[in-house]
Amino acid sequence: MKVGLTLYGSLDEQSGGFRYDRKLVEGLRRAGDTVEVVELPWRSYPRGLLDSAHPRFRERLRVDVDVMLQDELAHPSLVGHNRDLPYPIVGVVHHLRASEGRRLTPLYRAVERRYLASVDGVVCNSAATRDAVSALGVDPGSSVVAPPAGDRFDPAIADADITARAASLGGESSHRSAAASDSGPLRVAFVGNLAPRKGLDTLVEGVARADCAVDLTVVGRAVDESHVADVRRLVRERGIGDRVRFAGRLSDAELGDILRASHVLAVPSRYEGFGIVYLEGMSFGLPAIASRAGGANETVTDGETGVLVDPDDPDAVARALDGFAADPDRLAQMGRAARRRYERHPGWAESTARVRRLLADVASAADALEPEVAT
C-alpha cells in the first residue's frame, strides 16, 4: 500500500503521541508499505481553524496515496478539507481535546465531532479513547484499538533489583521499625510535558502534604511557561524547594538512569488517553500513581501495579506517597507486579498489524466505491 501520515510538527518529536506515530511508520515500512509523511506547521487552535477554511492550504494535503493516516491532534487544520481530499482517511486518536475538560470543551466537541465524521476509520490507543470517540457519534465498527508498546527502554530488570531498591526504604524485612531510622526518602519521578493536563501542580501539592520524606525529580519539556511558573511558585510557597528538582528535557539514557533509581512514577494527569509513560515506568519495576480519568486504568491496576487517584486530589496523592514509604514490602510487591504487567503488554508489531488491517479494509472499500471507467 501507499500510505500517508499527516501531523503537526515533526515526526522526530519525543512525546508519547509522536513516538506512537513514528513507530507506526516504521512498522508499516517494514511490512513493505511506502509511507509519505506530511508535516504541517504547529498551529494554535484558532489559527488551525483558519487553515481549514483556506483553499490554498488544501494543496499541501494533496498527495498520491491509497489511504491517509491523520494524527487527530492536527484536526483544526484538517476538518474543513477532508471531504475534498482524493483519498480515504483514517484518524489516529491519542486522546480527544474534548475529553480534557477545558473551558472551551463545547467548541472542541463540536469541531472534533465534525472532524471524526469526515474520516473513514479511526485508530484508538485505548478502549477509553474508543469510547470517547464513539460518544461523539463515530461507528465503533470502523475503529480499532491499537495500544502503544512501552518498550522505549526495555531494561533488564530482575526481581532482585526491585527488592534491593525497596530496601533503601527499610527493606523487605520483619524488622521494619528498626531499619526505618536509616531509610532514605521516597524517590519519585514525574515524566511528561510540563502543561496543566499532566497534573504536576497536583503532584507537588501532594508532596507538600505527605508526612513522609519525598525527593521528586521532574523530567519534561516546558510547553506552558505560565503553568511552569505557577508550579515553581507553589514549590516555593510550600517550602519544598530542597525536595523538588526540575531536570528539564533529558536524553533516554539520562531518563533511564533516573527511572532506575526511583521508587515510584507519579503522573496524576487530569486526563490520559492511554499514558505510555506508565508502561515505561513499569519496565523498570516502578508502580505508578496515576489518574482515574481516561485510559490509565487499562495499564495501572489500583492496589496491584500502582495507585489510581481522582484528578485534582493532592490529598489522595499524599496518601499514596505515604503508603509506599511506610511499607517497602508492598512497594516491592507492586513493583514486581508492574514489571510483569509490562512484560505481558502487546508489542509494536501486534499493534501495527491491527492498524494495517484497518488501512487495507478502508482502502479496499474506497476502491470498491470508485466508478468503473468506460471502455
C-alpha positions as CSV (number, residue, x, y, z in Angstrom):
1,M,0.0,0.0,0.0
2,K,0.9,3.6,-0.4
3,V,0.2,5.2,2.9
4,G,0.4,8.8,4.1
5,L,0.7,10.3,7.6
6,T,-0.4,13.9,8.2
7,L,0.6,15.5,11.5
8,Y,1.5,18.8,13.2
9,G,5.2,19.3,13.7
10,S,8.0,16.8,13.1
11,L,7.8,13.0,13.3
12,D,11.0,13.3,15.4
13,E,9.3,14.9,18.4
14,Q,9.8,12.9,21.6
15,S,6.4,12.9,23.3
16,G,4.4,9.7,23.5
17,G,2.0,10.6,20.7
18,F,4.8,11.3,18.3
19,R,6.6,8.1,19.3
20,Y,3.4,6.3,18.5
21,D,3.2,7.8,15.1
22,R,6.9,7.2,14.4
23,K,6.6,3.5,15.4
24,L,3.6,3.1,13.1
25,V,5.5,4.5,10.2
26,E,8.5,2.2,10.9
27,G,6.2,-0.9,11.2
28,L,4.3,-0.1,8.0
29,R,7.6,0.3,6.1
30,R,8.9,-3.0,7.5
31,A,5.8,-4.6,6.2
32,G,6.5,-3.4,2.7
33,D,4.3,-0.3,2.5
34,T,5.6,3.0,1.3
35,V,4.8,5.9,3.7
36,E,4.8,9.6,2.8
37,V,4.8,11.9,5.8
38,V,3.1,15.3,5.5
39,E,4.4,17.6,8.3
40,L,2.2,20.7,9.0
41,P,3.3,23.7,10.9
42,W,2.2,23.8,14.6
43,R,-0.9,25.9,15.0
44,S,-2.9,27.4,17.8
45,Y,-6.5,26.2,17.8
46,P,-7.9,29.5,16.2
47,R,-5.1,29.6,13.6
48,G,-5.7,25.9,12.7
49,L,-9.4,26.6,12.1
50,L,-8.4,29.4,9.7
51,D,-6.2,26.8,7.8
52,S,-9.3,24.6,7.5
53,A,-11.1,27.4,5.8
54,H,-8.4,28.3,3.3
55,P,-8.5,26.5,-0.1
56,R,-4.8,27.0,-0.7
57,F,-3.9,25.1,2.5
58,R,-5.6,22.1,0.9
59,E,-3.0,21.9,-1.8
60,R,-0.3,20.7,0.6
61,L,-2.6,17.9,1.6
62,R,-2.9,16.5,-1.9
63,V,-0.5,13.6,-2.2
64,D,-0.6,10.3,-4.1
65,V,-1.6,7.6,-1.5
66,D,-4.0,4.8,-1.3
67,V,-5.0,5.8,2.3
68,M,-4.0,8.6,4.6
69,L,-3.4,8.4,8.3
70,Q,-4.0,11.7,10.1
71,D,-2.9,12.4,13.7
72,E,-6.1,13.8,15.2
73,L,-4.1,16.4,17.1
74,A,-4.0,18.3,13.8
75,H,-7.8,18.2,13.3
76,P,-8.3,22.0,13.5
77,S,-6.3,22.5,10.3
78,L,-7.9,19.4,8.6
79,V,-11.6,19.5,9.5
80,G,-12.6,21.8,6.6
81,H,-10.6,19.9,3.9
82,N,-11.1,16.2,4.4
83,R,-14.3,15.9,2.4
84,D,-12.5,17.3,-0.7
85,L,-9.3,15.2,-0.5
86,P,-8.7,12.4,-3.1
87,Y,-8.0,9.5,-0.7
88,P,-9.7,7.7,2.2
89,I,-8.7,8.8,5.7
90,V,-8.0,7.1,9.0
91,G,-7.7,9.3,12.0
92,V,-5.2,8.4,14.8
93,V,-6.7,9.5,18.1
94,H,-4.3,9.6,21.1
95,H,-6.9,11.5,23.1
96,L,-9.7,13.9,22.3
97,R,-9.2,17.6,23.2
98,A,-12.9,17.5,24.2
99,S,-12.0,14.9,26.9
100,E,-9.7,17.3,28.8
101,G,-12.4,19.3,30.5
102,R,-11.2,22.7,29.3
103,R,-13.1,25.9,29.3
104,L,-13.8,25.6,25.5
105,T,-14.9,22.0,25.7
106,P,-18.3,22.6,23.8
107,L,-16.3,24.1,20.9
108,Y,-13.8,21.3,20.9
109,R,-16.6,18.7,21.0
110,A,-18.4,20.3,18.0
111,V,-15.3,20.6,15.9
112,E,-14.0,17.1,16.8
113,R,-17.4,15.6,16.0
114,R,-17.3,17.2,12.6
115,Y,-13.7,16.0,12.0
116,L,-14.5,12.4,13.0
117,A,-17.5,12.4,10.7
118,S,-15.1,13.3,7.8
119,V,-12.8,10.2,8.2
120,D,-13.3,6.6,7.1
121,G,-11.8,4.9,10.1
122,V,-10.2,5.6,13.5
123,V,-7.2,4.1,15.3
124,C,-7.5,4.5,19.0
125,N,-4.7,3.9,21.5
126,S,-7.1,2.6,24.2
127,A,-10.6,1.3,24.8
128,A,-11.2,4.5,26.8
129,T,-10.3,6.6,23.8
130,R,-12.5,4.5,21.5
131,D,-15.4,5.0,24.0
132,A,-14.8,8.8,23.8
133,V,-14.8,8.7,20.0
134,S,-18.0,6.6,19.9
135,A,-19.6,9.1,22.3
136,L,-19.2,11.7,19.5
137,G,-21.1,9.5,17.1
138,V,-18.4,7.6,15.3
139,D,-19.4,4.0,14.4
140,P,-17.2,1.7,16.6
141,G,-17.1,-0.8,13.7
142,S,-14.8,1.5,11.8
143,S,-12.3,1.8,14.6
144,V,-9.6,-0.4,16.0
145,V,-7.8,-0.3,19.4
146,A,-4.0,-0.5,18.9
147,P,-2.2,0.3,22.2
148,P,1.3,1.6,22.2
149,A,4.1,-0.6,23.5
150,G,6.1,0.7,26.5
151,D,9.5,-0.6,25.3
152,R,11.3,2.7,24.9
153,F,13.9,1.4,27.3
154,D,13.2,-2.3,27.8
155,P,15.8,-2.6,30.6
156,A,17.0,-5.9,32.1
157,I,15.2,-5.8,35.5
158,A,15.1,-8.7,37.8
159,D,13.0,-9.3,40.9
160,A,16.2,-8.9,43.0
161,D,16.7,-5.4,41.6
162,I,13.2,-4.3,42.6
163,T,13.7,-5.9,46.1
164,A,17.0,-4.1,46.5
165,R,15.5,-0.8,45.5
166,A,12.8,-1.1,48.1
167,A,15.4,-2.0,50.7
168,S,16.6,1.7,50.6
169,L,13.3,2.5,52.4
170,G,13.9,-0.2,55.1
171,G,13.9,-3.3,53.0
172,E,11.7,-6.4,52.9
173,S,12.2,-7.3,56.5
174,S,10.1,-8.1,59.6
175,H,12.3,-5.6,61.4
176,R,10.9,-2.6,59.5
177,S,10.8,-0.3,62.6
178,A,14.4,-0.9,63.4
179,A,15.5,-0.2,59.8
180,A,13.3,2.8,59.3
181,S,15.6,5.2,61.0
182,D,18.3,4.5,58.4
183,S,16.0,4.7,55.4
184,G,16.2,7.3,52.7
185,P,13.5,9.4,51.2
186,L,10.9,8.0,48.7
187,R,12.3,8.8,45.3
188,V,9.6,9.9,42.9
189,A,9.8,10.6,39.2
190,F,7.4,12.7,37.2
191,V,7.9,12.4,33.4
192,G,5.8,14.3,30.9
193,N,5.3,17.7,29.1
194,L,5.0,20.5,31.7
195,A,1.5,21.5,30.9
196,P,-1.7,21.7,33.1
197,R,-3.2,18.4,31.8
198,K,-0.3,16.4,33.3
199,G,-1.2,17.4,36.9
200,L,2.3,18.4,38.1
201,D,0.7,21.0,40.3
202,T,-1.4,18.3,42.0
203,L,1.7,16.2,42.5
204,V,3.7,19.0,44.0
205,E,0.9,19.8,46.4
206,G,0.7,16.1,47.3
207,V,4.4,16.0,48.1
208,A,4.0,19.1,50.3
209,R,1.1,17.4,52.2
210,A,2.7,14.0,52.6
211,D,4.1,13.0,56.0
212,C,7.0,11.0,54.5
213,A,10.2,12.4,53.1
214,V,10.0,12.6,49.3
215,D,12.5,13.6,46.7
216,L,10.7,14.5,43.4
217,T,12.5,14.7,40.1
218,V,10.5,16.4,37.3
219,V,11.5,15.4,33.8
220,G,10.0,17.1,30.8
221,R,9.8,19.9,28.3
222,A,8.0,23.2,29.4
223,V,5.2,23.6,26.9
224,D,3.3,26.0,29.0
225,E,5.6,28.6,30.6
226,S,2.8,30.1,32.7
227,H,2.0,26.7,34.2
228,V,5.6,26.0,35.0
229,A,5.9,29.4,36.7
230,D,2.8,28.6,38.8
231,V,4.3,25.2,39.8
232,R,7.6,26.7,40.7
233,R,5.8,29.4,42.8
234,L,3.9,26.6,44.5
235,V,7.2,24.8,45.3
236,R,8.5,28.0,47.0
237,E,5.3,28.7,48.9
238,R,5.2,25.2,50.3
239,G,8.8,25.4,51.3
240,I,9.8,22.2,49.4
241,G,12.5,23.6,47.1
242,D,15.1,21.2,48.5
243,R,12.8,18.2,47.7
244,V,11.8,19.1,44.1
245,R,14.3,19.1,41.2
246,F,13.4,20.3,37.7
247,A,15.6,18.3,35.4
248,G,14.3,19.6,32.1
249,R,14.3,17.5,29.0
250,L,16.7,14.6,29.1
251,S,18.2,12.0,26.8
252,D,16.8,8.5,27.0
253,A,20.0,7.4,28.8
254,E,19.7,10.1,31.4
255,L,16.0,9.5,31.9
256,G,16.6,5.7,32.2
257,D,19.1,6.4,35.0
258,I,16.5,8.4,36.9
259,L,13.8,5.8,36.5
260,R,16.2,3.0,37.5
261,A,17.0,4.9,40.7
262,S,13.4,5.9,41.6
263,H,10.8,4.1,43.7
264,V,7.6,5.4,42.1
265,L,6.5,7.0,38.9
266,A,3.9,9.7,39.6
267,V,1.9,11.4,36.8
268,P,-1.5,12.3,38.2
269,S,-2.8,13.7,34.9
270,R,-6.2,15.3,34.6
271,Y,-6.7,13.1,31.6
272,E,-4.7,10.5,29.7
273,G,-5.9,8.7,26.6
274,F,-3.6,5.9,27.4
275,G,-0.5,7.0,29.3
276,I,2.5,5.3,27.7
277,V,4.7,6.7,30.4
278,Y,3.2,4.4,33.0
279,L,4.3,1.3,31.0
280,E,7.7,2.8,30.5
281,G,8.0,3.2,34.3
282,M,6.7,-0.4,34.8
283,S,9.5,-1.6,32.6
284,F,11.8,-0.6,35.4
285,G,9.5,-2.2,38.0
286,L,8.0,1.1,39.2
287,P,4.5,1.2,40.5
288,A,2.6,4.3,39.3
289,I,0.5,7.0,40.8
290,A,-2.0,7.8,38.0
291,S,-5.3,9.4,37.4
292,R,-8.6,7.6,37.1
293,A,-9.6,9.8,34.3
294,G,-9.2,8.3,30.8
295,G,-7.3,5.2,29.9
296,A,-4.6,4.9,32.6
297,N,-6.6,2.2,34.4
298,E,-6.1,-0.1,31.4
299,T,-2.5,-0.2,32.5
300,V,-2.4,0.7,36.1
301,T,-4.5,-1.6,38.3
302,D,-5.3,0.1,41.6
303,G,-3.6,-1.6,44.5
304,E,-1.8,-4.1,42.2
305,T,0.5,-2.2,39.8
306,G,0.0,1.3,41.3
307,V,-2.5,3.6,42.8
308,L,-5.3,5.5,41.0
309,V,-6.3,8.9,42.2
310,D,-9.0,11.3,41.2
311,P,-7.9,14.3,39.2
312,D,-7.0,17.4,41.3
313,D,-6.8,15.4,44.5
314,P,-3.5,16.2,46.2
315,D,-4.7,14.5,49.5
316,A,-5.0,11.2,47.6
317,V,-1.6,11.7,46.1
318,A,-0.2,12.4,49.6
319,R,-1.8,9.2,51.0
320,A,-0.4,7.2,48.1
321,L,3.1,8.5,48.8
322,D,2.9,7.9,52.5
323,G,1.6,4.3,51.8
324,F,4.5,3.5,49.6
325,A,7.1,5.0,52.0
326,A,5.6,3.2,55.0
327,D,5.5,-0.3,53.5
328,P,8.6,-1.3,51.5
329,D,7.3,-4.8,51.2
330,R,4.2,-3.6,49.5
331,L,6.3,-1.3,47.3
332,A,8.5,-4.2,46.2
333,Q,5.4,-6.5,45.6
334,M,3.7,-3.8,43.4
335,G,7.0,-3.1,41.6
336,R,7.2,-6.8,40.6
337,A,3.6,-6.8,39.5
338,A,4.3,-3.7,37.5
339,R,7.2,-5.4,35.7
340,R,5.0,-8.4,34.9
341,R,2.3,-6.2,33.5
342,Y,4.9,-4.5,31.2
343,E,6.1,-7.9,30.0
344,R,2.5,-9.0,29.1
345,H,1.7,-5.9,27.1
346,P,1.4,-6.2,23.3
347,G,4.4,-5.1,21.3
348,W,4.5,-2.6,18.4
349,A,4.4,-5.5,15.8
350,E,0.9,-6.6,17.1
351,S,-0.4,-3.0,17.2
352,T,0.9,-2.2,13.8
353,A,-0.7,-5.3,12.3
354,R,-4.1,-4.2,13.7
355,V,-3.7,-0.7,12.1
356,R,-2.5,-2.2,8.8
357,R,-5.6,-4.4,8.6
358,L,-7.8,-1.4,9.1
359,L,-5.9,0.6,6.5
360,A,-6.3,-2.2,3.9
361,D,-10.0,-2.6,4.6
362,V,-10.6,1.2,4.3
363,A,-8.5,1.4,1.0
364,S,-10.4,-1.6,-0.4
365,A,-13.8,-0.1,0.5
366,A,-12.8,3.1,-1.2
367,D,-11.7,1.2,-4.4
368,A,-15.0,-0.6,-4.5
369,L,-16.8,2.7,-4.5
370,E,-14.9,4.2,-7.4
371,P,-17.0,4.2,-10.6
372,E,-15.8,1.9,-13.3
373,V,-14.0,3.5,-16.2
374,A,-15.9,3.1,-19.5
375,T,-14.1,1.1,-22.2
